[in-house]
Amino acid sequence: MKIFVTGGAGFIGSNFIHHVLGLGKNYSIVNFDKLTHAGNLANLETIALDPRYRFIKGDICDSGAVEAAMMGCDCVVHFAAESHVDRSIYDPAIVVETNVTGTFLLLEAARKLRFGRFVHVSTDEVYGDILAGEFSNELARLNPSSPYSASKAASDLLVGSYVRTFDFPALVTRSSNNYGPYQFPEKFIPLMITSALDGKPLPIYGDGRQQRDWLHVADNCRGILAVLERGRVGEIYNLGGRDIEENITMARRLLRMMEKPDTLISHVADRPGHDRRYALDCTKAERELGWKPKIALETGLLQTIDWYRHNQNWLAGVRGGDYRCYYEKYYENRDSSLHALNRHAPKMPS
């Protein structure tokens, strides 16, 4: 089976490609990626010459390029997205264009080419803020809080509409916060790890009491493949780690593992509309697919710290000028950036 993977040079997508090709099954991959700031072919250099793998540079918002690249493939696993909440707050237009319009164009191309399956990879953030002690199952109300999560909720609903209206063979996965190798260092865990490695402050939003459900990327990749292989068409599957930690606790835990002082923790202005708690009920995936996360949080964090510590060349490569400007603007000078965001918000026409 030939799998058309969008966003395969990104964090989860590249880990998925490594996972699939590492199984030795009769799978091949076409990786279609625009190579934005978070897309990095260095994530895939060890399999770049594998005859089962092909890379095509392209934009999912370019319908002609999408359809041409899809030719000869059997199914789609759709990772490509603008996925960082902060970036969606400061520049929501590109997020909506990529996550909603891009998904629509992929659905249209796959429907035209009569693909066998279409797995849309989504996020627990579509459920929004939930109360302490609660867990979101697949029937929970969608209540997104940011332009990012709203765009993912919109694309989830669009996928569901194609199942209902066109009898299209699509499925949706919603995972909790992923961590592991190849993750771009704007995300929480690699930002904490790389800051600590450099002896720099660890920026914590607000009071740091936000709770997140952590899932190792390898476990997510196993779940996504299980959904592709044996999930029920039209269904949504939650994939969560059931390891729920407050951000401040996670930062302290990482510092302890790295033998760094707690004094590196630095509280910065909170994110606008910041959700306090995400947590997933994954009973359905466990019951129907036999999937459960295998990697314990402590083990996974130690492996991840070790990976960043021993891949300094990769880290230097992704910390180019664009990332440095972003970090300085939104972490080191966060208060002034938030003030400018509010001051320059577009006015509605009268």
N, C-alpha and C positions, 0 to 999 in steps of 0.2 A: 504494500500500500504506500502511495506517495502522499505525504502530508504537506500541505501548504501552510507554513507558519508565518504569521505576520509579527513583526517586532522581535524577530529571533536573535537580534544582536543585543537586546536589552537584558536585564537581570534575569527575570523568570524565563523569558523565551530562550535565552542561551543555555540555561540550566536544563530546560526541557529538551532541547536538541541533544545535549550531551547524554541525558538520561535515555532517550529513545534509541539513539545510535549505539549506546553502550549495552543495550539489552541483547543485541545480536539477532533480533527478529527481522522479518522480511519487510522492513520499513526503510523508506528514503525520505529526504527532507528537501523542500525548496524554501529557503529563508528569504522573505521579502521585507526589507527594512529601509527606512529613510535615512538612518544614521544621524539622528538628532543628537543633542548633548548626552543623552543616556544610552545611545546605541553605540556599541564598540566591538569591532570585528576582532579585537585582541581577545575577547571572551571566547572566541571560537577557533583560534589559530591552531589548536592541536588537532582539529578535525577538518581544517580548511581543504585539504587534499583528499579527503575521504570520497570515494566515488559515489557514495550514497547521499552526498550533501552537495547542494548548489546554492550560492548566494546571488540574489538579484537586488540591486539597489533601486528603491522606488517608494512612492508615496501612496498610501491607501486612499488618499483623496483624489488620485489620478485614475479615473475609471478605465481608461484605455490601457494604462500600464498594468493595472490590477488584472484585468481580464487576460492580457497577453501572458503574464507571469503564471496565472493559474492553469493554463492549458496543460493537460496531461496529468494533473493532480486528481486525487480521489476525495480528499476531505480537507477541511480548514481547522486550524487551531489559531484563534485570533487573540494575540497578546497586545498588538500595537495600540498604544494609548499615550496620551499625555497624563502622567500618573501622579505628579507631585502637587499636593494640595496648595502649598504656598505659591507655586508658579501659577496655579489656576486662579488664585486671588488677585495676583498682580497683572495677569494677562489672560483673562477668561476666554477671549475670542478663539485663540488657537486650540484651546482645550475642547471647546464645543465643536469646532470644525473637525478636528481629528477624531474625537471619541464618538460623535453622533453621525456626522456626514460620512466619515470614513467607514464606520460600521455599516451604514446604509449601502454604500457603494460595494462593499464586500458581499453583503447579502444579495444584492442584485446580480453581481457577477456569478456567485456560486449557484444561485437559482437558475440563471440562464444556462450554465454549464452542467446543471443537474448533478451537483456534488452529492456524495453519499451522506456526509455528516459535516456539521458546522458547530464547533465548540467555541463559545464566546466566554472569554476569561474576564470575570468581573471581581468585585470587592465587597467586603463586609460593610464598607462605608455607606453603601446605598441604604442600609437600614437606619442610619443616623444614630444619634445619641440614645442609649438605653439605660435603664435604671440599674442600680447596684443589685447584683444577684440574678439579674435576668440574662437570658440567652436568646438570640434571634434565630428562629428556624426559617425555612424557605417560604413560609406563608406569612411571615411578619410584614407589617406595613412598611413601604418604602418611605423614608423620611430624610432625604439627603440634606446636608447642611452647607456644603461648599460647591462652587462651580464644578470642581472635579467630580465629586460624588453625584451631583445632579446629572452631569453628562453621562456618567456610567449607568445611573438608573434609567435615563432616557434610552440609552443603547440597549440595555437589558429588555426594556418594554418593546422596543422595536424588533428585537430578535423574537420575542414571544409572539408579536403580531404576525410575523412571517410564518411561524408554526401554525397559528390558527387560521390565517387567511389563505395561505398558499400551500398548506400541508408540507412545509419546508422542514427538513430533518435537522433542526438545531437544538442545542443544549446549552445551559449556562452553568458556569462554576463561579462561586463567590468565596474567595479565600480571605483569611485573616491576615494580619501583618506578616509578611515574609521577611526572612533574613538568611544570610549565607554568602557564599563566594560570588564575586562579580557584581555586587550591588553598588550602584552609584552612590558616592559619599554624601549626597544631600539628604538621604533617608536616615532615620533616627539611629539605628544600631551602627551602621558603618560611620556615621558622623561622630558618634560617641567614641568608637574604637579609634578612628584615625586622629581625632583631636587628642585623645589620651596618648597615643603613640608619639605625637608631636609635642606633648607637654603643654598643649593649649587648652583654654577654657572649654568645657562641655556646655553648649547653650541649651538650657532647659526652658521651655515655654511656661510662663506663669508660675503656678505653684508646683508643677510637675506631677500632679495627682491624677492625670488622665490615665485610664486603664486601657491596655491593649492586649489582644490575644495573639501570641507569637507562634508562628509555624515555620519550621525549616523549609527552605525552598525545595529541597529534594523530596520531602513528603508531599508538598503541593504538586510537584511534577508527577509523582506516582498517582495522585488523585486525578489530575487532569487526564492522564492517559487512560486511567480506569473509566472515566466518563466517556472518553472517545470510543473506547473498545466495547463497553457494555452498559453505558447509561441509557436510560429510557428517553427517547426523543420527546422534546417539549418540556423536559423536566429541568429543575434547578437543583444544584447540589452544593451545599455548604462544605467547605474544607477548612477546618480550624485546628489550631494546635492544642487548645484547652490549657494553655499556659498563660494565665492572665497576670500581668504585672503593671504596676504604676510606672510611669516614665522615670520618675525620680528614683524609684527602687531599682529599676533596670540600670540606670546610669551608675548608681553606687555598686551594683553587683558587678558590672563590667570593670569598674575601677579596681575593685577588690581582686578580681581575677588577674588583672594586669599589674597588680601591685603598685597602683597609683593612688595619690591622696584624694580624699573627698573634696579638698579645697579647690580642685579643678572645676567643680560644678559652678556654673554661672547662670543665674536666672535672668531671662530676657523677656521683653514684652510678649504677651500671649498672642497666639494666632486669632484673628477675627473669626467668631463663630466656632471656636474650637470644641469638638465633641469630647465628652468626658469619658465615655465607656463604649467599647465594642466587645462583643463576645458572641461566638457562634455555637449553635446547637447543630452538631454534625451527625445526629442519629441516622438520618436518611442515607448518607453516604456509607456509613458503617453497616447498615442493614442491607442495602441493595447492592453495594459494590464490594463489600468486605474490606473497605479501606479504613485504616486508622493511622495517625501519625506514629512513626517508629523512633524518631530521633528526640531524645529527652532534651529539654531546654539547656541544662547545664552542659551536656555533651556538645550540643550544637553551637552554643556560644563559644566554648573553648576552641572548637574547630574553626569557627569564623574569625576569632581573634588571631589564631595561628595563620590563617590564610592571608589576612591583611598584613600581618607582620612579615610574611615571607614573599609578598608580591608587591614590593615597593616600586618596581618598574611599572607595573600595571597602574598603580595608584598615581604615580607621577604623570602617566600618560593621560589619565582622565581628569586630573586637576589642572587643566589648561587655563588659558586666560578667561574664558567664559565662566567657568566654575568659580575662579578666584574672585571675579567681579560680583558674581551672585552671592557668594559667601560674605564678602565684605558688606554688601548692601543690606542683606536680610538677616545677618546674625551679628556682625561686629557693629553695624550702624543701624540696628533694627528700629529703634525708637524714631529716628528721623525718617526712615523709609515708610513706616506706618503713618506718620504725620503727612508725608507727601502723598501717600495713597488716598487718604481721606480728603486732602485739599484739592487734588486733581481729579477726583471722581467725576465722570461725565454727567452733565446735567440733562434731564429729560426735556425735550422740546415743549414749549408752552403752546 
